Amino acid sequence: MISNIAVFCASSSKINAIYFQAAEQLGIHLSKDNISVYYGGGKMGLMGKLADTMLKYNGTITGVIPAFMVEQGWGHPDVEQVVVPDMHERKKYLTKIADALIALPGGVGTIEELLEVITLKQLGKVLAPIIIVNTNSFFDTLLKLFDQMIEQEFMREAHRSLWSVVDEPKDVMEAIQNAPKWDGTIIKIAQV
């Protein structure tokens, strides 16, 4: 049963409108499915759009935000916030509470969060489904790099199923339901 989902996404407000539409659609679908969303706590960019949409549709959303970001005034004023000491603790909190993890397009912070949870899953420390929402083919280059890692044996072919990719937010819940089930024994295939 999926009840808590963590979403990694951009804080930039200068990006193409198609990405905001994807964040909005994700928020609509998750709120209608009564999913509690945990995210980076920001008020700008895709973070802000996701939060605003969840609130508009009476969804449950909680920000997990480092104290220094609160001090900068970056937190969403209408969202309940869990204030943590630093970025590491934010990622730790999000991965611990999540029944599934979703990555929308974003900058280096989003990519770093995504890569960390894939690594932790490869090591059997995170077992939740990881869904990459490939809006506007944003993640194509990263996915090609993953393919290259597998082809050149930096990763196993089996590692390809650590994550799932969808093009549209409407397909996220189905991807979560269809994601391969992992257990801690995955660590046995962590090394290539």
For each residue, the residues with C-beta under 8 A, 3 or more apart:
1: 99
2: 5 35 99 100 173 176 177
3: 34 35 36 99
4: 35 36 37 38 97 98 99
5: 2 30 35 36 37 38 98 99 100 101 102 176
6: 37 38 39 94 95 97 98 100 101 102
7: 26 37 38 39 50 101 102 103 104
8: 39 40 94 101 102 103 104 106 109 110 113 114
9: 23 39 40 45 46 47 50 103 104 105 106 110
10: 15 19 45 46 47 104 105 106 107 110
11: 40 42 44 45 46 47 48 74 106 107 109
12: 15 44 45 46 106 107
13: 44 45 48
14:
15: 10 12 19 20 45 46 105
16: 19 136
17: 20 21
18: 21 22 135 136
19: 10 15 16 22 23 46 104 105 135 136 138
20: 15 17 23 24 46 49
21: 17 18 24 25
22: 18 19 25 26 46 104 105 133 135 168 169
23: 9 19 20 26 27 46 49 50 53 104 169
24: 20 21 27 28 49 50 53
25: 21 22 28 29 168 169 170
26: 7 22 23 29 30 50 53 102 104 133 169 172
27: 23 24 30 31 37 49 50 51 52 53 54 56 57 59
28: 24 25 31 32 53 57
29: 25 26 32 33 169 170 172 173
30: 5 26 27 33 35 37 54 59 172
31: 27 28 34 35 53 54 57 58 59 60
32: 28 29 57
33: 29 30 173
34: 3 31 59 60
35: 2 3 4 5 30 31 59 60
36: 3 4 5 60 61 62
37: 4 5 6 7 27 30 50 54 59 60 61 62
38: 4 5 6 7 61 62 63 64 93 94 97 98
39: 6 7 8 9 42 47 50 51 61 62 63 64 94
40: 8 9 11 47 63 64 65 90 109
41: 47 63 64 65 69 74 75 76 79 81 82
42: 11 39 45 47 48 51 63 65 69 74 75 76
43: 47 48 51 74 75 76 77
44: 11 12 13 47 48 74
45: 9 10 11 12 13 15 42 48 49
46: 9 10 11 12 15 19 20 22 23 49 50 104 105 106
47: 9 10 11 39 40 41 42 43 44 50 51 76
48: 11 13 42 43 44 45 51 52 76
49: 20 23 24 27 45 46 52 53
50: 7 9 23 24 26 27 37 39 46 47 53 54 61 104
51: 27 39 42 43 47 48 54 55 61 63 76 78 79
52: 27 48 49 55 56
53: 23 24 26 27 28 31 49 50 56 57 59
54: 27 30 31 37 50 51 57 59 60 61
55: 51 52 58 59 61 78 79
56: 27 52 53
57: 27 28 31 32 53 54
58: 31 55
59: 27 30 31 34 35 37 53 54 55
60: 31 34 35 36 37 54
61: 36 37 38 39 50 51 54 55 79 80
62: 36 37 38 39 79 80 81 82
63: 38 39 40 41 42 51 75 76 79 80 81 82
64: 38 39 40 41 81 82 84 90 93 94
65: 40 41 42 69 70 74 75 81 82 83 84 90
66: 69 70 83 84 85 86 87 89 90
67: 70 71 83 84 85 86
68: 71 72 86
69: 41 42 65 66 72 74 75
70: 65 66 67 73 74 75 81 83
71: 67 68
72: 68 69
73: 70
74: 11 41 42 43 44 65 69 70
75: 41 42 43 63 65 69 70 79 81
76: 41 42 43 47 48 51 63 79 81
77: 43
78: 51 55
79: 41 51 55 61 62 63 75 76
80: 61 62 63
81: 41 62 63 64 65 70 75 76
82: 41 62 63 64 65 93
83: 65 66 67 70
84: 64 65 66 67 89 90 93
85: 66 67 89
86: 66 67 68 89 90
87: 66 90 91 109
88: 91 92
89: 66 84 85 86 92 93
90: 40 64 65 66 84 86 87 93 94
91: 87 88 94 95 113 116 117
92: 88 89 95 96
93: 38 64 82 84 89 90 96 97
94: 6 8 38 39 64 90 91 97 98 101 113
95: 6 91 92 98 101 116 117 120 126 128
96: 92 93
97: 4 6 38 93 94
98: 4 5 6 38 94 95 101 128
99: 1 2 3 4 5 128
100: 2 5 6 128 129 130 131 176 179
101: 5 6 7 8 94 95 98 117 126 128 129 130 131
102: 5 6 7 8 26 130 131 132 133 172
103: 7 8 9 106 110 113 114 130 131 132 133 139
104: 7 8 9 10 19 22 23 26 46 50 110 133 135
105: 9 10 15 19 22 46 110 133 135 136 138 139
106: 8 9 10 11 12 46 103 109 110 111
107: 10 11 12 110 111
108: 111 112
109: 8 11 40 87 106 112 113
110: 8 9 10 103 104 105 106 107 113 114
111: 106 107 108 114 115 142
112: 108 109 115 116
113: 8 91 94 103 109 110 116 117
114: 8 103 110 111 117 118 130 132
115: 111 112 118 119
116: 91 95 112 113 119 120
117: 91 95 101 113 114 120 121 126 128 130
118: 114 115 121 122 130 162 163
119: 115 116 122 123
120: 95 116 117 123 125 126
121: 117 118 124 125 126 127 128 130 162 163 182 186
122: 118 119 155 159 162 186 190
123: 119 120 186 187 190
124: 121 127 182 183 184 185 186 187 190
125: 120 121
126: 95 101 117 120 121 130
127: 121 124 182 183 184 186
128: 95 98 99 100 101 117 121
129: 100 101 164 175 176 179
130: 100 101 102 103 114 117 118 121 126 162 163 164 179
131: 100 101 102 103 163 164 165 166 172 175 176 179
132: 102 103 114 139 143 163 164 165 166
133: 22 26 102 103 104 105 166 167 168 169 172
134: 137 138 139 140 143 165 166 167
135: 18 19 22 104 105 138 167 168 169
136: 16 18 19 105
137: 134 140
138: 19 105 134 135
139: 103 105 132 134 142 143 165
140: 134 137 143 144
141: 144 145
142: 111 139 145 146
143: 132 134 139 140 146 147 165
144: 140 141 147 148
145: 141 142 148 149
146: 142 143 149 150 155 160
147: 143 144 150 151
148: 144 145 151 152
149: 145 146 152 154 155
150: 146 147 153 154 155 156 157 159 160
151: 147 148
152: 148 149
153: 150 156 192
154: 149 150 192
155: 122 146 149 150 159 160 192
156: 150 153 159 189 192
157: 150 160
158: 161 189
159: 122 150 155 156 162 189
160: 146 150 155 157
161: 158 164 180
162: 118 121 122 130 159 182
163: 118 121 130 131 132
164: 129 130 131 132 161 175 176 178 179
165: 131 132 134 139 143 175
166: 131 132 133 134 169 171 172 175
167: 133 134 135 171
168: 22 25 133 135 171
169: 22 23 25 26 29 133 135 166 172
170: 25 29
171: 166 167 168 174 175
172: 26 29 30 102 131 133 166 169 175 176
173: 2 29 33 176 177
174: 171 177 178
175: 129 131 164 165 166 171 172 178 179
176: 2 5 100 129 131 164 172 173 179
177: 2 173 174
178: 164 174 175
179: 100 129 130 131 164 175 176
180: 161
181:
182: 121 124 127 162 186
183: 124 127 186
184: 124 127 187
185: 124 188
186: 121 122 123 124 127 182 183 189 190
187: 123 124 184 190
188: 185
189: 156 158 159 186
190: 122 123 124 186 187
191:
192: 153 154 155 156
